[in-house]
């Protein structure tokens, strides 16, 4: 018996599946439209739509779709966990210790360090700080290692001045951080701009599934702050549309 035959192990249940000829409509679940909340029987199973309503992380699909181009399997697993702990929680950083990562990935310390080294060399993460809580990692947008910056569906936090630290050991107060100038979008007229901001605020409230004047006022403040920072109205609108899609409110559902 050849070596290849001796070491071959098939996937349980897969060897019994013959390769079927292409027949249109054979697997009906594959023809369901996006958002069509139905499950259809096939081979004793129900296949079709599902929706996770809580306890999930909004992880960018590019993290899964492109990682295999640069990363081996163990590095991909570590990358997915770091993305889950950062972008999945609505931020571009994660503080996590080696012990936690070793437990999540079931890797030895030596193998984990090799994997993290590959992520750093590939531009996927950058270590910034370490203390007894673990390492602070700046986690890149999943497309950045491939030269793809965040698109309109990604709303980045407002840039602000550095916060004052507790002060140096000699007791002297730290120098105040320089103010970060705020850019403004092209002027579109005060009344038109106010109406557009209110329209976006109401869309944001609806996308979040909220109601009431307090929610609208809070959303309006957010929109105005983003505009003051220089975010364009169309970019804000695209981000709100992405929020609505993730919440299942951006597309009509069929029973």
Backbone as CSV, one residue per row, in Angstrom:
resi,resn,N_x,N_y,N_z,CA_x,CA_y,CA_z,C_x,C_y,C_z
1,UNK,0.854,-1.199,0.000,0.000,0.000,0.000,0.887,1.246,0.000
2,UNK,0.615,2.169,-0.924,1.426,3.363,-1.014,1.246,4.257,0.188
3,UNK,2.209,5.155,0.409,2.164,6.045,1.568,0.942,6.951,1.519
4,UNK,0.616,7.452,0.300,-0.526,8.340,0.186,-1.827,7.662,0.563
5,UNK,-1.966,6.381,0.206,-3.171,5.650,0.537,-3.242,5.375,2.023
6,UNK,-2.073,5.023,2.606,-2.033,4.686,4.023,-2.411,5.871,4.901
7,UNK,-2.046,7.084,4.496,-2.281,8.254,5.334,-3.560,9.007,4.964
8,UNK,-4.257,8.521,3.940,-5.477,9.221,3.542,-6.602,8.914,4.518
9,UNK,-7.264,9.958,4.988,-8.429,9.800,5.848,-9.540,10.687,5.293
10,UNK,-10.607,10.072,4.875,-11.712,10.825,4.313,-12.524,11.528,5.391
11,UNK,-13.341,12.458,4.982,-14.225,13.169,5.896,-15.445,12.295,6.157
12,UNK,-15.767,12.098,7.427,-16.881,11.228,7.780,-18.174,11.724,7.133
13,UNK,-18.830,10.841,6.429,-20.077,11.177,5.750,-19.892,11.712,4.353
14,UNK,-18.706,12.227,4.036,-18.478,12.810,2.722,-18.228,11.744,1.664
15,UNK,-17.553,10.650,2.045,-17.213,9.614,1.065,-18.460,8.976,0.462
16,UNK,-19.574,8.985,1.198,-20.801,8.367,0.694,-21.567,9.276,-0.256
17,UNK,-21.118,10.517,-0.435,-21.834,11.452,-1.301,-21.301,11.349,-2.727
18,UNK,-22.118,10.890,-3.661,-21.663,10.891,-5.054,-21.723,12.308,-5.610
19,UNK,-20.920,12.598,-6.609,-20.956,13.902,-7.262,-22.133,13.918,-8.227
20,UNK,-23.144,14.687,-7.881,-24.385,14.690,-8.663,-24.250,15.578,-9.890
21,UNK,-25.038,15.284,-10.895,-25.113,16.134,-12.074,-25.860,17.421,-11.723
22,UNK,-25.520,18.492,-12.469,-26.186,19.764,-12.233,-27.638,19.687,-12.690
23,UNK,-28.533,19.899,-11.746,-29.962,19.913,-12.049,-30.544,21.184,-11.445
24,UNK,-31.107,22.021,-12.282,-31.635,23.304,-11.816,-32.733,23.092,-10.788
25,UNK,-32.620,23.803,-9.661,-33.657,23.769,-8.645,-33.640,22.555,-7.751
26,UNK,-32.592,21.728,-7.836,-32.574,20.516,-7.020,-32.495,20.847,-5.535
27,UNK,-31.624,21.786,-5.167,-31.518,22.230,-3.779,-32.258,23.560,-3.693
28,UNK,-33.513,23.502,-3.279,-34.376,24.684,-3.335,-33.870,25.814,-2.455
29,UNK,-33.208,25.482,-1.325,-32.753,26.527,-0.407,-31.745,27.456,-1.063
30,UNK,-31.022,26.967,-2.072,-30.017,27.804,-2.734,-30.660,28.898,-3.576
31,UNK,-31.941,28.778,-3.860,-32.627,29.783,-4.672,-33.348,30.827,-3.831
32,UNK,-33.290,30.711,-2.505,-33.954,31.700,-1.658,-33.276,33.060,-1.815
33,UNK,-34.082,34.106,-1.855,-33.542,35.456,-1.983,-33.002,35.932,-0.643
34,UNK,-31.999,36.833,-0.650,-31.502,37.386,0.616,-32.635,38.036,1.409
35,UNK,-32.708,37.742,2.686,-33.759,38.299,3.527,-35.035,37.491,3.542
36,UNK,-35.125,36.441,2.709,-36.324,35.606,2.680,-36.249,34.608,3.831
37,UNK,-37.008,34.844,4.870,-36.899,34.065,6.105,-37.660,32.749,5.995
38,UNK,-37.067,31.825,5.268,-37.657,30.501,5.103,-36.549,29.452,5.183
39,UNK,-36.944,28.241,5.600,-36.070,27.073,5.550,-36.808,25.956,4.827
40,UNK,-36.099,25.311,3.935,-36.742,24.305,3.093,-36.080,22.947,3.311
41,UNK,-36.866,21.874,3.233,-36.303,20.550,3.503,-35.384,20.064,2.384
42,UNK,-34.302,19.387,2.800,-33.406,18.728,1.846,-32.630,17.654,2.593
43,UNK,-32.712,16.425,2.115,-31.999,15.293,2.702,-32.239,15.176,4.211
44,UNK,-33.479,15.397,4.608,-33.819,15.262,6.017,-33.409,16.430,6.892
45,UNK,-32.926,17.526,6.283,-32.519,18.715,7.022,-33.306,19.915,6.516
46,UNK,-33.402,20.953,7.344,-34.009,22.210,6.919,-32.904,23.216,6.632
47,UNK,-32.832,23.677,5.398,-31.799,24.622,4.982,-32.440,25.950,4.607
48,UNK,-31.820,27.045,5.033,-32.342,28.351,4.660,-31.877,29.438,5.598
49,UNK,-32.734,30.434,5.787,-32.349,31.662,6.477,-32.244,31.467,7.982
50,UNK,-31.309,32.195,8.570,-31.183,32.312,10.023,-30.835,33.762,10.317
51,UNK,-31.119,34.189,11.512,-30.732,35.540,11.928,-30.387,35.516,13.403
52,UNK,-29.170,35.938,13.714,-28.721,36.031,15.103,-29.131,37.397,15.629
53,UNK,-29.954,37.429,16.647,-30.515,38.687,17.134,-29.735,39.303,18.288
54,UNK,-28.872,38.537,18.941,-28.083,39.087,20.039,-26.838,38.217,20.226
55,UNK,-25.872,38.760,20.961,-24.665,38.001,21.257,-23.811,37.720,20.041
56,UNK,-23.677,38.701,19.126,-22.829,38.516,17.954,-21.958,39.747,17.756
57,UNK,-20.893,39.586,16.996,-19.963,40.683,16.731,-20.008,41.043,15.253
58,UNK,-20.047,42.348,14.919,-20.049,42.772,13.519,-18.631,42.731,12.937
59,UNK,-18.187,41.557,12.559,-16.826,41.383,12.047,-16.826,41.577,10.531
60,UNK,-15.951,42.432,9.992,-15.933,42.671,8.544,-15.652,41.388,7.771
61,UNK,-16.390,41.188,6.694,-16.219,39.978,5.895,-14.838,39.889,5.266
62,UNK,-14.210,41.034,5.010,-12.895,41.013,4.382,-11.872,40.290,5.249
63,UNK,-12.093,40.262,6.566,-11.167,39.553,7.450,-11.130,38.067,7.120
64,UNK,-12.265,37.522,6.734,-12.340,36.106,6.386,-11.974,35.869,4.923
65,UNK,-12.400,36.784,4.067,-12.269,36.556,2.632,-10.860,36.769,2.106
66,UNK,-10.033,37.553,2.827,-8.707,37.866,2.302,-7.566,37.295,3.129
67,UNK,-7.830,36.873,4.352,-6.735,36.442,5.231,-5.948,35.285,4.649
68,UNK,-6.620,34.375,3.955,-5.940,33.208,3.407,-4.893,33.541,2.365
69,UNK,-4.936,34.749,1.821,-3.942,35.140,0.817,-2.563,35.368,1.435
70,UNK,-2.524,35.656,2.733,-1.247,35.993,3.371,-0.916,35.113,4.578
71,UNK,-1.914,34.532,5.219,-1.693,33.914,6.522,-1.920,32.409,6.481
72,UNK,-1.068,31.680,7.215,-1.275,30.257,7.404,-2.446,30.052,8.371
73,UNK,-2.871,28.790,8.523,-4.098,28.497,9.269,-4.031,29.005,10.711
74,UNK,-2.927,28.766,11.423,-2.839,29.193,12.820,-2.835,30.711,12.927
75,UNK,-2.158,31.387,12.000,-2.137,32.852,12.017,-3.522,33.410,11.706
76,UNK,-4.252,32.757,10.802,-5.618,33.194,10.534,-6.482,33.103,11.787
77,UNK,-6.349,31.998,12.513,-7.152,31.823,13.731,-6.849,32.933,14.739
78,UNK,-5.561,33.239,14.932,-5.193,34.308,15.861,-5.725,35.652,15.376
79,UNK,-5.646,35.876,14.084,-6.134,37.126,13.496,-7.636,37.284,13.711
80,UNK,-8.396,36.208,13.504,-9.840,36.283,13.692,-10.186,36.622,15.140
81,UNK,-9.455,36.053,16.102,-9.735,36.351,17.501,-9.402,37.803,17.824
82,UNK,-8.303,38.311,17.286,-7.942,39.704,17.549,-8.936,40.666,16.888
83,UNK,-9.420,40.327,15.706,-10.439,41.148,15.055,-11.733,41.115,15.856
84,UNK,-12.085,39.926,16.369,-13.290,39.821,17.183,-13.189,40.683,18.444
85,UNK,-11.985,40.734,19.062,-11.790,41.486,20.297,-11.640,42.983,20.054
86,UNK,-11.442,43.385,18.816,-11.254,44.803,18.504,-12.405,45.324,17.647
87,UNK,-12.349,45.105,16.354,-13.391,45.593,15.460,-14.748,45.008,15.823
88,UNK,-14.773,43.785,16.313,-16.028,43.177,16.735,-16.662,43.881,17.910
89,UNK,-15.860,44.618,18.692,-16.368,45.387,19.820,-16.415,46.884,19.518
90,UNK,-16.284,47.237,18.228,-16.437,48.638,17.841,-15.227,49.503,18.105
91,UNK,-14.016,48.929,18.036,-12.797,49.717,18.234,-11.674,49.074,17.431
92,UNK,-10.577,49.817,17.249,-9.478,49.298,16.439,-8.294,48.841,17.287
93,UNK,-8.548,48.443,18.517,-7.493,47.957,19.401,-8.053,46.863,20.307
94,UNK,-7.131,46.087,20.829,-7.504,45.048,21.795,-6.350,44.870,22.765
95,UNK,-6.679,44.760,24.048,-5.655,44.415,25.040,-5.930,42.989,25.496
96,UNK,-4.969,42.135,25.272,-5.151,40.721,25.591,-3.796,40.128,25.938
97,UNK,-3.791,39.244,26.914,-2.562,38.617,27.347,-2.263,37.328,26.596
98,UNK,-1.014,36.885,26.702,-0.613,35.655,26.021,-1.396,34.458,26.534
99,UNK,-1.652,34.415,27.831,-2.370,33.262,28.381,-3.765,33.135,27.775
100,UNK,-4.441,34.272,27.613,-5.778,34.207,27.028,-5.720,33.735,25.581
101,UNK,-4.764,34.276,24.822,-4.646,33.854,23.434,-4.242,32.382,23.331
102,UNK,-3.367,31.942,24.210,-2.976,30.536,24.207,-4.180,29.642,24.491
103,UNK,-5.042,30.072,25.406,-6.229,29.285,25.730,-7.233,29.306,24.584
104,UNK,-7.413,30.464,23.951,-8.360,30.569,22.841,-7.930,29.711,21.658
105,UNK,-6.621,29.689,21.399,-6.105,29.031,20.200,-5.557,27.631,20.459
106,UNK,-5.412,27.275,21.747,-4.826,25.985,22.130,-3.436,25.829,21.509
107,UNK,-2.637,26.866,21.682,-1.268,26.884,21.177,-0.301,27.007,22.339
108,UNK,0.888,26.463,22.155,1.951,26.679,23.132,2.448,28.111,23.015
109,UNK,3.160,28.569,24.025,3.677,29.944,23.987,4.617,30.139,22.804
110,UNK,5.435,29.146,22.531,6.386,29.266,21.421,5.666,29.407,20.086
111,UNK,4.645,28.583,19.872,3.899,28.660,18.612,3.109,29.959,18.530
112,UNK,2.559,30.408,19.667,1.808,31.662,19.664,2.707,32.829,19.282
113,UNK,3.906,32.884,19.840,4.820,33.976,19.514,5.181,33.962,18.031
114,UNK,5.337,32.775,17.463,5.632,32.695,16.034,4.456,33.218,15.209
115,UNK,3.243,32.885,15.637,2.043,33.327,14.929,1.882,34.844,15.033
116,UNK,2.067,35.384,16.242,1.945,36.833,16.411,3.017,37.565,15.618
117,UNK,4.201,36.994,15.544,5.257,37.592,14.739,4.853,37.697,13.272
118,UNK,4.178,36.664,12.766,3.718,36.698,11.373,2.675,37.784,11.164
119,UNK,1.803,37.982,12.151,0.782,39.025,12.032,1.409,40.415,12.031
120,UNK,2.411,40.608,12.882,3.090,41.911,12.936,3.832,42.170,11.633
121,UNK,4.567,41.168,11.152,5.333,41.347,9.913,4.424,41.606,8.723
122,UNK,3.223,41.049,8.748,2.297,41.253,7.642,1.504,42.539,7.725
123,UNK,1.675,43.308,8.799,0.942,44.557,8.943,-0.478,44.395,9.445
124,UNK,-0.796,43.213,9.996,-2.152,42.982,10.498,-2.351,43.563,11.898
125,UNK,-1.307,43.549,12.723,-1.390,44.099,14.078,-0.083,44.818,14.405
126,UNK,-0.157,45.712,15.400,1.026,46.427,15.878,0.978,46.466,17.397
127,UNK,2.007,45.933,18.083,2.021,46.026,19.547,2.411,47.432,19.983
128,UNK,1.664,47.995,20.935,1.885,49.368,21.360,2.260,49.505,22.834
129,UNK,1.836,48.575,23.685,2.040,48.743,25.117,1.859,47.388,25.785
130,UNK,2.508,47.211,26.941,2.347,45.964,27.678,2.362,46.254,29.163
131,UNK,1.446,45.656,29.902,1.470,45.693,31.356,0.917,44.370,31.862
132,UNK,0.592,44.291,33.154,0.163,43.005,33.684,-1.230,42.591,33.210
133,UNK,-1.900,43.438,32.453,-3.183,43.039,31.848,-2.987,42.383,30.500
134,UNK,-1.810,42.551,29.912,-1.551,41.984,28.599,-0.977,43.028,27.661
135,UNK,-0.947,42.713,26.378,-0.411,43.599,25.352,-1.539,44.377,24.697
136,UNK,-1.285,45.671,24.473,-2.218,46.506,23.737,-1.859,46.427,22.258
137,UNK,-2.766,45.881,21.472,-2.549,45.699,20.040,-3.382,46.696,19.254
138,UNK,-2.756,47.420,18.343,-3.494,48.181,17.326,-3.802,47.192,16.204
139,UNK,-5.079,46.961,15.968,-5.502,45.959,14.985,-5.927,46.692,13.710
140,UNK,-5.255,46.396,12.615,-5.520,47.093,11.360,-6.901,46.745,10.819
141,UNK,-7.477,47.678,10.061,-8.663,47.338,9.280,-8.288,46.148,8.398
142,UNK,-9.128,45.119,8.335,-8.729,43.891,7.648,-8.263,44.062,6.213
143,UNK,-8.647,45.157,5.562,-8.190,45.363,4.196,-6.866,46.086,4.093
144,UNK,-6.409,46.726,5.176,-5.203,47.548,5.121,-3.941,46.778,4.735
145,UNK,-3.738,45.533,5.224,-2.541,44.804,4.776,-2.512,44.577,3.267
146,UNK,-3.650,44.733,2.591,-3.727,44.554,1.146,-3.831,45.891,0.421
147,UNK,-3.596,46.986,1.157,-3.655,48.302,0.554,-5.062,48.816,0.331
148,UNK,-6.040,48.290,1.101,-7.439,48.686,0.937,-7.910,49.424,2.185
149,UNK,-8.024,50.745,2.145,-8.481,51.506,3.322,-9.961,51.270,3.585
150,UNK,-10.452,51.633,4.778,-11.877,51.499,5.062,-12.724,52.270,4.063
151,UNK,-13.844,51.682,3.663,-14.747,52.324,2.708,-15.835,53.111,3.399
152,UNK,-16.868,53.445,2.648,-17.939,54.289,3.168,-18.767,53.604,4.238
153,UNK,-18.706,52.273,4.316,-19.495,51.574,5.317,-18.810,51.554,6.681
154,UNK,-17.615,52.133,6.775,-16.875,52.157,8.036,-16.845,53.595,8.540
155,UNK,-17.414,53.823,9.684,-17.433,55.155,10.290,-16.392,55.181,11.397
156,UNK,-15.313,55.909,11.187,-14.216,55.961,12.140,-14.502,56.998,13.230
157,UNK,-13.974,56.750,14.402,-14.163,57.670,15.515,-13.501,59.014,15.251
158,UNK,-14.006,60.018,15.922,-13.465,61.366,15.761,-12.064,61.456,16.332
159,UNK,-11.174,62.118,15.612,-9.807,62.323,16.092,-9.801,63.431,17.129
160,UNK,-9.155,63.195,18.259,-9.111,64.187,19.323,-7.710,64.346,19.868
161,UNK,-7.489,65.330,20.722,-6.167,65.538,21.315,-5.850,64.432,22.313
162,UNK,-4.562,64.233,22.540,-4.133,63.227,23.501,-4.585,63.627,24.900
163,UNK,-5.065,62.646,25.669,-5.487,62.918,27.035,-4.274,63.095,27.934
164,UNK,-4.358,64.005,28.894,-3.253,64.236,29.813,-3.047,63.006,30.687
165,UNK,-1.798,62.619,30.894,-1.491,61.472,31.740,-1.464,61.916,33.203
166,UNK,-1.175,60.958,34.073,-1.124,61.271,35.500,0.059,62.163,35.848
167,UNK,0.989,62.323,34.914,2.127,63.198,35.151,3.409,62.425,35.337
168,UNK,4.561,63.026,35.029,5.845,62.352,35.173,6.227,62.209,36.637
169,UNK,7.211,61.337,36.934,7.586,61.103,38.330,8.081,62.333,39.068
170,UNK,8.616,63.345,38.364,9.159,64.497,39.065,8.082,65.453,39.573
171,UNK,6.821,65.173,39.227,5.727,65.987,39.757,5.347,67.163,38.893
172,UNK,6.141,67.445,37.832,5.795,68.565,36.961,4.582,68.208,36.113
173,UNK,3.734,69.165,35.908,2.548,68.921,35.093,2.960,68.728,33.644
174,UNK,2.348,67.790,32.941,2.686,67.594,31.534,2.217,68.772,30.696
175,UNK,2.935,69.003,29.609,2.569,70.093,28.713,1.236,69.775,28.063
176,UNK,0.369,70.768,27.903,-0.933,70.505,27.273,-0.756,70.039,25.834
177,UNK,-1.580,69.096,25.442,-1.512,68.576,24.078,-2.029,69.631,23.112
178,UNK,-1.412,69.761,21.935,-1.888,70.749,20.970,-3.280,70.386,20.484
179,UNK,-4.074,71.392,20.265,-5.432,71.168,19.783,-5.391,70.633,18.366
180,UNK,-6.272,69.707,18.058,-6.366,69.154,16.715,-7.364,69.983,15.924
181,UNK,-6.909,70.616,14.845,-7.849,71.448,14.080,-8.937,70.587,13.454
182,UNK,-10.127,71.107,13.437,-11.257,70.403,12.849,-11.506,70.899,11.429
183,UNK,-11.514,69.946,10.522,-11.842,70.296,9.147,-13.357,70.318,8.989
184,UNK,-13.823,71.076,8.042,-15.263,71.147,7.801,-15.558,70.729,6.360
185,UNK,-16.702,70.132,6.140,-17.065,69.753,4.779,-17.396,70.986,3.962
186,UNK,-17.463,70.843,2.660,-17.821,72.001,1.831,-19.141,72.602,2.278
187,UNK,-19.178,73.927,2.318,-20.385,74.615,2.773,-21.541,74.338,1.826
188,UNK,-22.698,74.007,2.385,-23.877,73.780,1.555,-25.024,74.672,2.015
189,UNK,-24.698,75.683,2.794,-25.733,76.576,3.280,-26.187,76.143,4.652
190,UNK,-26.372,77.119,5.545,-26.701,76.806,6.931,-28.021,76.052,7.040
191,UNK,-29.062,76.545,6.361,-30.366,75.897,6.482,-30.352,74.508,5.857
192,UNK,-29.730,74.405,4.709,-29.671,73.113,4.038,-28.856,72.121,4.862
193,UNK,-27.758,72.610,5.457,-26.930,71.727,6.284,-27.669,71.252,7.526
194,UNK,-28.431,72.178,8.156,-29.188,71.798,9.343,-30.261,70.776,9.006
195,UNK,-30.910,70.957,7.862,-31.950,70.009,7.457,-31.342,68.646,7.146
196,UNK,-30.176,68.656,6.504,-29.523,67.388,6.175,-29.078,66.664,7.435
197,UNK,-28.561,67.411,8.413,-28.131,66.798,9.671,-29.320,66.191,10.409
198,UNK,-30.447,66.899,10.416,-31.635,66.377,11.085,-32.142,65.121,10.378
199,UNK,-32.089,65.139,9.054,-32.518,63.961,8.288,-31.643,62.754,8.619
200,UNK,-30.328,62.955,8.700,-29.414,61.866,9.031,-29.628,61.383,10.461
201,UNK,-29.888,62.322,11.378,-30.118,61.935,12.774,-31.350,61.045,12.887
202,UNK,-32.415,61.412,12.188,-33.634,60.593,12.238,-33.401,59.218,11.618
203,UNK,-32.598,59.186,10.550,-32.268,57.896,9.937,-31.446,57.036,10.892
204,UNK,-30.548,57.665,11.653,-29.739,56.927,12.612,-30.596,56.365,13.734
205,UNK,-31.548,57.163,14.221,-32.462,56.689,15.269,-33.260,55.484,14.768
206,UNK,-33.751,55.579,13.545,-34.536,54.476,12.976,-33.666,53.240,12.781
207,UNK,-32.420,53.437,12.320,-31.528,52.298,12.104,-31.225,51.573,13.402
208,UNK,-31.166,52.303,14.494,-30.891,51.688,15.798,-32.137,51.127,16.460
209,UNK,-33.289,51.365,15.859,-34.522,50.857,16.434,-34.973,51.612,17.673
210,UNK,-34.583,52.892,17.772,-34.936,53.698,18.936,-36.111,54.614,18.616
211,UNK,-36.623,55.254,19.653,-37.747,56.165,19.490,-37.618,57.297,20.519
212,UNK,-38.287,58.410,20.234,-38.366,59.486,21.204,-37.455,60.656,20.902
213,UNK,-37.798,61.791,21.529,-37.041,63.020,21.301,-35.629,62.937,21.844
214,UNK,-35.428,62.237,22.968,-34.090,62.141,23.551,-33.147,61.392,22.616
215,UNK,-33.641,60.302,22.025,-32.808,59.538,21.096,-32.480,60.370,19.862
216,UNK,-33.454,61.136,19.367,-33.212,61.970,18.191,-32.216,63.084,18.510
217,UNK,-32.324,63.682,19.687,-31.392,64.744,20.066,-29.975,64.203,20.195
218,UNK,-29.826,63.007,20.785,-28.494,62.404,20.919,-27.914,62.085,19.552
219,UNK,-28.744,61.554,18.649,-28.270,61.234,17.306,-27.883,62.496,16.545
220,UNK,-28.636,63.569,16.733,-28.320,64.830,16.061,-26.976,65.370,16.537
221,UNK,-26.690,65.229,17.842,-25.380,65.662,18.351,-24.264,64.852,17.701
222,UNK,-24.473,63.549,17.570,-23.454,62.706,16.943,-23.198,63.133,15.508
223,UNK,-24.272,63.354,14.764,-24.127,63.746,13.366,-23.402,65.081,13.251
224,UNK,-23.773,66.050,14.088,-23.120,67.365,14.031,-21.645,67.273,14.377
225,UNK,-21.293,66.438,15.355,-19.884,66.274,15.708,-19.103,65.646,14.561
226,UNK,-19.704,64.686,13.875,-19.042,64.073,12.725,-18.859,65.080,11.596
227,UNK,-19.865,65.925,11.391,-19.756,66.959,10.362,-18.661,67.953,10.727
228,UNK,-18.607,68.359,12.006,-17.572,69.295,12.444,-16.179,68.717,12.260
229,UNK,-16.072,67.378,12.386,-14.762,66.754,12.212,-14.341,66.688,10.758
230,UNK,-15.300,66.856,9.842,-14.969,66.823,8.429,-15.537,65.640,7.677
231,UNK,-16.343,64.822,8.345,-16.964,63.697,7.650,-18.037,64.238,6.704
232,UNK,-18.045,63.772,5.479,-19.037,64.206,4.505,-20.409,63.625,4.793
233,UNK,-21.446,64.327,4.334,-22.813,63.871,4.586,-23.079,62.520,3.928
234,UNK,-22.551,62.331,2.726,-22.786,61.060,2.039,-22.091,59.913,2.753
235,UNK,-20.920,60.156,3.305,-20.215,59.110,4.038,-20.987,58.744,5.313
236,UNK,-21.514,59.763,5.995,-22.315,59.494,7.194,-23.562,58.702,6.819
237,UNK,-24.196,59.083,5.712,-25.402,58.375,5.281,-25.092,56.920,4.952
238,UNK,-23.939,56.661,4.309,-23.562,55.290,3.974,-23.322,54.465,5.231
239,UNK,-22.708,55.091,6.240,-22.470,54.383,7.498,-23.783,54.059,8.198
240,UNK,-24.735,54.986,8.176,-26.039,54.742,8.798,-26.760,53.616,8.062
241,UNK,-26.647,53.594,6.742,-27.265,52.513,5.971,-26.664,51.163,6.354
242,UNK,-25.345,51.142,6.621,-24.703,49.899,7.040,-25.219,49.454,8.406
243,UNK,-25.433,50.426,9.309,-26.004,50.098,10.620,-27.390,49.482,10.452
244,UNK,-28.186,50.055,9.564,-29.539,49.545,9.337,-29.505,48.142,8.758
245,UNK,-28.580,47.891,7.844,-28.495,46.552,7.255,-28.110,45.519,8.294
246,UNK,-27.146,45.877,9.165,-26.739,44.924,10.194,-27.877,44.652,11.173
247,UNK,-28.730,45.651,11.380,-29.839,45.467,12.310,-31.049,44.820,11.645
248,UNK,-30.956,44.574,10.342,-32.070,43.947,9.652,-33.188,44.884,9.309
249,UNK,-32.892,46.199,9.348,-33.942,47.170,9.065,-33.764,47.835,7.709
250,UNK,-32.685,47.479,7.003,-32.428,48.163,5.746,-33.052,47.489,4.538
251,UNK,-33.584,46.289,4.705,-34.169,45.589,3.579,-35.512,45.005,3.984
252,UNK,-36.403,45.001,3.087,-37.725,44.453,3.368,-37.640,42.951,3.529
253,UNK,-38.254,42.437,4.578,-38.250,41.011,4.828,-39.546,40.403,4.316
254,UNK,-39.384,39.215,3.772,-40.559,38.476,3.317,-40.795,37.299,4.236
255,UNK,-42.028,36.979,4.559,-42.306,35.868,5.473,-41.947,34.552,4.820
